[in-house]
Amino acid sequence: YLDVLKDRLYTCGKDSPARRSAQNALYHITQCLLRLIAPVLSFTAEEAWKLFQPEDETIFIHTYYRLPEAQGEGLVEKWRALRDIRSEVQKVLEVLRAGAQIGSSLQAEVEIAANGDKLRLLRSLDDELRFVFITSQALVTDAKSAAEAPIRAMPSPHPKCERCWHWRADVGADPDHPGICGRCVQNLYGSGEPRQFA
């Protein structure tokens, strides 16, 4: 989850809803984790708590933190399935990395052939699927046959954005900002990119 969040935290506008929602999620996770580790790693938890909640005297006056419930039916199952698919994608990317075809997963483009529920699940994230896989592009196609490789990955032919490190076709499309992609131009100088899922 933290790997997926990094892009939003580093590249989205300071006050963008995407970045703020990521910070909000991290706040709740930190509240929960610090309270869970406090009985076992008391000094570490106390030290972290003083940085996290400096107005509180000690972490040990707090009870366990209850995380907010997920809003949306089937959300937990959906993300569990996406996490499983992501693990399969990571295996394919590791083959490219071992063969020195890519240095990082952002240098890759992924194509997934699926059908049925899996196809609908992957398509529900639209262009944001690439953020889940931490690749520069993720394309979903209808599986033609069972013999077809379900996941293909290849090095991106596009240039690398100097800001977000995604390899995108629109890097340099804005003459005023030749080293960055359209998404970064929008995040820096426009209204910011819309994010809904990842």
Secondary structure in CASP SS format (residue, H / E / C, confidence):
PFRMAT SS
TARGET T0000
AUTHOR 0000-0000-0000
METHOD secondary structure of the structure
MODEL  1
Y C 1.00
L H 1.00
D H 1.00
V H 1.00
L H 1.00
K H 1.00
D H 1.00
R H 1.00
L H 1.00
Y H 1.00
T H 1.00
C C 1.00
G C 1.00
K C 1.00
D C 1.00
S C 1.00
P H 1.00
A H 1.00
R H 1.00
R H 1.00
S H 1.00
A H 1.00
Q H 1.00
N H 1.00
A H 1.00
L H 1.00
Y H 1.00
H H 1.00
I H 1.00
T H 1.00
Q H 1.00
C H 1.00
L H 1.00
L H 1.00
R H 1.00
L H 1.00
I H 1.00
A C 1.00
P C 1.00
V C 1.00
L C 1.00
S H 1.00
F H 1.00
T H 1.00
A H 1.00
E H 1.00
E H 1.00
A H 1.00
W H 1.00
K H 1.00
L H 1.00
F H 1.00
Q C 1.00
P C 1.00
E C 1.00
D C 1.00
E C 1.00
T C 1.00
I H 1.00
F H 1.00
I H 1.00
H C 1.00
T C 1.00
Y C 1.00
Y C 1.00
R C 1.00
L C 1.00
P C 1.00
E C 1.00
A C 1.00
Q C 1.00
G C 1.00
E C 1.00
G C 1.00
L H 1.00
V H 1.00
E H 1.00
K H 1.00
W H 1.00
R H 1.00
A H 1.00
L H 1.00
R H 1.00
D H 1.00
I H 1.00
R H 1.00
S H 1.00
E H 1.00
V H 1.00
Q H 1.00
K H 1.00
V H 1.00
L H 1.00
E H 1.00
V H 1.00
L H 1.00
R H 1.00
A H 1.00
G C 1.00
A C 1.00
Q C 1.00
I C 1.00
G C 1.00
S C 1.00
S H 1.00
L H 1.00
Q H 1.00
A E 1.00
E E 1.00
V E 1.00
E E 1.00
I E 1.00
A E 1.00
A E 1.00
N C 1.00
G H 1.00
D H 1.00
K H 1.00
L H 1.00
R H 1.00
L H 1.00
L H 1.00
R H 1.00
S C 1.00
L C 1.00
D H 1.00
D H 1.00
E H 1.00
L H 1.00
R H 1.00
F H 1.00
V H 1.00
F H 1.00
I C 1.00
T C 1.00
S C 1.00
Q E 1.00
A E 1.00
L E 1.00
V E 1.00
T E 1.00
D E 1.00
A C 1.00
K C 1.00
S C 1.00
A C 1.00
A C 1.00
E C 1.00
A C 1.00
P C 1.00
I E 1.00
R E 1.00
A E 1.00
M E 1.00
P E 1.00
S C 1.00
P C 1.00
H C 1.00
P C 1.00
K E 1.00
C C 1.00
E C 1.00
R C 1.00
C C 1.00
W C 1.00
H C 1.00
W E 1.00
R C 1.00
A C 1.00
D C 1.00
V C 1.00
G C 1.00
A C 1.00
D C 1.00
P C 1.00
D C 1.00
H C 1.00
P C 1.00
G C 1.00
I C 1.00
C C 1.00
G H 1.00
R H 1.00
C H 1.00
V H 1.00
Q H 1.00
N H 1.00
L H 1.00
Y H 1.00
G C 1.00
S C 1.00
G C 1.00
E C 1.00
P C 1.00
R C 1.00
Q C 1.00
F C 1.00
A C 1.00
END
